Amino acid sequence: MPKSSGYTLIELMVVLTIIATLSTIGFVTYTTFLKNARDARRQADLKFIQSALEQYHGDQKHYPAGLDFGDRLTNATGVTPAPVVSKTYLNNVPIGPSGAAEYLYKAFKSDNSQCIASEAISCTKYCLYAKAENMSQVESLCPDQVGFTMEVTSP
């Protein structure tokens, strides 16, 4: 009987199973890494926006009533009527890694009611939210916002 030099079907199936298992583990690890990276970017964006809001508050003695993501943050942001002299605090308010509506800003008066543009000078605090991919809902210091699992607040 001649000796064959090929692989058996069992050997090929074992090798394919090992390759499939390693590929699955690699894919899951990679997607988890990407989610964590996007969440880290969101957290950094929130801190960056928070810093600009505190500069705004230091100059204006109140927080803006509204914030347009993807637009500039100036001393005219969320204020009616707009001031005569403009000062820019952020040239481009971040919109998030995926480009979708991932962030939410709400300003509040001292009685915890939400501010509107005509009452911007009475905005004493704010909540800034983000939609994280790899985080569960945390205990919130702000009014709950469904779908937003990351937040920063005014100090």
C-alpha positions as CSV (number, residue, x, y, z in Angstrom):
1,M,0.0,0.0,0.0
2,P,1.5,3.3,-1.0
3,K,2.1,5.9,1.7
4,S,0.3,9.2,1.1
5,S,1.9,12.5,2.1
6,G,-1.3,14.6,2.6
7,Y,-3.3,15.8,5.6
8,T,-6.3,13.9,6.9
9,L,-9.7,15.5,7.0
10,I,-9.6,15.5,10.8
11,E,-6.3,17.4,10.8
12,L,-7.7,20.0,8.5
13,M,-10.8,20.5,10.5
14,V,-8.8,20.9,13.7
15,V,-6.6,23.6,12.1
16,L,-9.6,25.4,10.7
17,T,-11.3,25.3,14.1
18,I,-8.2,26.8,15.8
19,I,-8.0,29.5,13.2
20,A,-11.7,30.4,13.5
21,T,-11.4,30.5,17.3
22,L,-8.4,32.8,17.2
23,S,-10.0,35.0,14.6
24,T,-13.2,35.4,16.8
25,I,-11.1,36.3,19.9
26,G,-9.1,38.8,17.9
27,F,-12.2,40.4,16.4
28,V,-13.9,40.7,19.8
29,T,-10.8,42.2,21.4
30,Y,-10.4,44.7,18.5
31,T,-14.0,45.9,18.7
32,T,-13.7,46.3,22.5
33,F,-10.5,48.3,22.0
34,L,-12.2,50.6,19.5
35,K,-15.2,51.1,21.8
36,N,-12.9,52.0,24.7
37,A,-10.9,54.4,22.5
38,R,-14.1,56.2,21.4
39,D,-15.3,56.4,25.0
40,A,-11.9,57.8,26.1
41,R,-12.3,60.4,23.3
42,R,-15.8,61.3,24.5
43,Q,-14.5,61.7,28.1
44,A,-11.7,64.0,26.8
45,D,-14.1,66.0,24.7
46,L,-16.4,66.5,27.8
47,K,-13.4,67.8,29.9
48,F,-12.4,70.0,27.0
49,I,-15.8,71.5,26.7
50,Q,-16.1,71.8,30.5
51,S,-12.8,73.8,30.5
52,A,-14.2,76.2,27.9
53,L,-17.5,76.6,29.8
54,E,-15.6,77.5,32.9
55,Q,-13.6,80.2,31.0
56,Y,-16.9,81.5,29.7
57,H,-18.4,81.5,33.2
58,G,-15.3,83.3,34.6
59,D,-15.8,86.1,32.1
60,Q,-19.6,86.3,31.8
61,K,-20.6,85.2,35.4
62,H,-23.1,82.7,34.0
63,Y,-23.2,79.7,31.7
64,P,-24.6,79.8,28.2
65,A,-28.3,78.7,27.9
66,G,-27.5,76.5,24.9
67,L,-24.5,75.0,23.2
68,D,-24.3,74.2,19.5
69,F,-22.0,71.2,18.9
70,G,-19.9,71.5,15.8
71,D,-20.1,75.3,16.1
72,R,-18.1,77.9,18.0
73,L,-18.5,78.8,21.7
74,T,-18.5,82.5,22.0
75,N,-19.8,85.0,24.5
76,A,-22.9,85.3,22.2
77,T,-23.6,81.5,22.5
78,G,-27.0,80.9,24.0
79,V,-27.5,84.6,24.8
80,T,-30.2,86.9,23.5
81,P,-29.5,89.7,22.6
82,A,-25.9,89.0,21.4
83,P,-23.1,91.2,22.9
84,V,-21.5,93.8,20.7
85,V,-17.9,92.6,21.2
86,S,-17.4,88.9,20.5
87,K,-15.0,86.6,22.3
88,T,-14.4,83.0,21.3
89,Y,-13.8,80.3,23.9
90,L,-13.8,77.3,21.5
91,N,-13.5,77.5,17.7
92,N,-15.2,74.2,17.2
93,V,-17.3,72.5,20.0
94,P,-16.6,68.7,19.5
95,I,-19.4,66.6,18.1
96,G,-18.1,63.1,19.0
97,P,-16.0,60.4,17.4
98,S,-18.8,59.0,15.2
99,G,-20.2,62.4,14.1
100,A,-23.7,61.6,15.4
101,A,-25.5,63.5,18.1
102,E,-23.5,62.0,21.0
103,Y,-23.4,65.0,23.3
104,L,-26.1,67.0,25.1
105,Y,-25.8,70.2,27.0
106,K,-28.4,71.6,29.4
107,A,-28.1,74.8,31.5
108,F,-30.1,75.3,34.7
109,K,-31.0,78.2,37.0
110,S,-30.4,78.0,40.8
111,D,-34.0,76.6,41.3
112,N,-33.0,73.7,38.9
113,S,-35.3,74.8,36.1
114,Q,-33.8,74.8,32.6
115,C,-32.5,78.1,31.2
116,I,-33.7,79.7,28.0
117,A,-31.7,82.1,25.8
118,S,-33.5,85.2,27.0
119,E,-32.7,84.3,30.7
120,A,-29.1,83.3,30.1
121,I,-27.7,85.6,32.8
122,S,-29.5,83.4,35.4
123,C,-27.8,80.1,34.3
124,T,-25.8,79.0,37.3
125,K,-25.0,75.4,36.5
126,Y,-25.0,72.9,33.6
127,C,-24.9,69.2,32.8
128,L,-23.0,67.9,29.8
129,Y,-23.8,64.4,28.7
130,A,-22.3,61.8,26.3
131,K,-23.5,58.5,24.9
132,A,-20.8,56.0,25.9
133,E,-20.6,52.6,24.2
134,N,-18.9,50.6,26.9
135,M,-20.3,52.0,30.1
136,S,-23.4,51.3,32.1
137,Q,-25.6,54.0,33.5
138,V,-23.8,55.8,36.4
139,E,-25.4,57.5,39.3
140,S,-26.3,60.9,37.9
141,L,-25.9,64.3,39.5
142,C,-28.1,65.8,36.8
143,P,-31.6,65.1,35.6
144,D,-31.6,61.6,33.9
145,Q,-31.2,61.6,30.2
146,V,-32.1,58.3,28.5
147,G,-29.3,56.9,26.5
148,F,-26.6,59.1,27.9
149,T,-24.2,57.2,30.3
150,M,-21.4,59.7,30.8
151,E,-21.7,63.2,32.3
152,V,-19.8,66.2,33.7
153,T,-21.3,69.0,35.6
154,S,-20.4,72.5,36.7
155,P,-18.1,72.6,39.8
